[in-house]
Amino acid sequence: MRRVSFLCTVFMIAPTLALACSEPSSDVRIPRAPSKISQPSCVLYSNCSDYDMRSCKNDVATYMRALTEYAENAADAADAAKDFASDAAEYARCESSDASSKIR
């Protein structure tokens, strides 16, 4: 008798468990922009050495790579935000449908 009662309970609860709405998870990470590079002080006095120029050139190249990476990360964050918005809308529809079916 207990086994039949247990099985009836499982078969009655299982469909409601399958219909549960899953909350959206947010994996959106806002990327941080790279710090701007400063102009070498030697430029103001027009007395830059070759070392100063190479150093400045390397700083600019590093900054450009960081900007490229930042742009890629920002695009990924935008895609993740769109996915989250879509999942959140689906969750809201599911919850409202579930709530209205419980009222009936």
N, C-alpha and C positions, 0 to 999 in steps of 0.2 A: 504494500500500500504506500509506504514512504517513497519507494522508487518511482511509482507512477506519479505521485504528487510532485516530486522533484523534477521529473521530466516535463510535466505540464508547466511548471513554473519556468523552466529553462526555455521552452518553446514559446511561452507568452512574453518573456522578457527579451529574448534574442532579437526579435524584429525591432524593438524600440532602441536597442543598443546599436544596431546597424544604421539607424536613421539619425543618430546623434550628429549634431553639427560640429565640425572641427574649427576651432578658432585659428585665425591666420597668425602666422609667426612673422615677426619683423626681423629681417636680417639686413636692414638698411643701415649702412655705416657711411656717415658723411665724411668724405675725404677732406683732408686739410691742405690748403694751398701752400706751396713752398714759399719760403722767405725770399723776399727780393734781395738781389745783390746790390751792394753799394758801389758807387763809382770810386775808383782809386783816387786818393788825394793828390797823387802826382799829376793827374790830368789838369787840375786847377792851376798848377804852376808850370805846366808844359815841360816837365823834366822826368818823364817815365823811362826807366831802364828797360832793357830787353826782358829781364826777369819780371818786372812789373807787368809788362804787356802779356807775357806768356801766362802769368798767374791770372790776370784779368780774363784772358781768353779761355782758360780752363774753368774759371768760375762761371762764365757765360755758358759754356758747353754743359756744365753740370746743371745749371739752372734750367736750360732748355730741356734736358732729359727729365728733370723733375716736373716741369710743366707738362710734358707729354704724358708722363705717368699719372699726373693729377687729372688730366683730361680723360684718360682711360678709366680711372677710378670713379670719376664723376659720372661718366656714362654708365658704368656698372651700377652705381648707386641709383641713378635715375631708372634703370631697368628694374632694379629690386623694388623701388618705390611703386612703380606701375604694377608689378606683380602683387605687392602687398595690398594696394588699393583694390585690385580685382578680387583677391582672396577675401578681403574685408567685406566687399559688396556681396559676394557669394555667401559669406557667413551671415550677413544681415538678412538676406533673402531666406536662407535656411532657417534661421531663428524665428523670423516672423511667420513663416509657413508652419513651423513646429508649434509656435504659440497659438496661432489661429486654429490649428487642428485640435489643440487641447481644450479650447474654449467650446467647441461644438459639442 
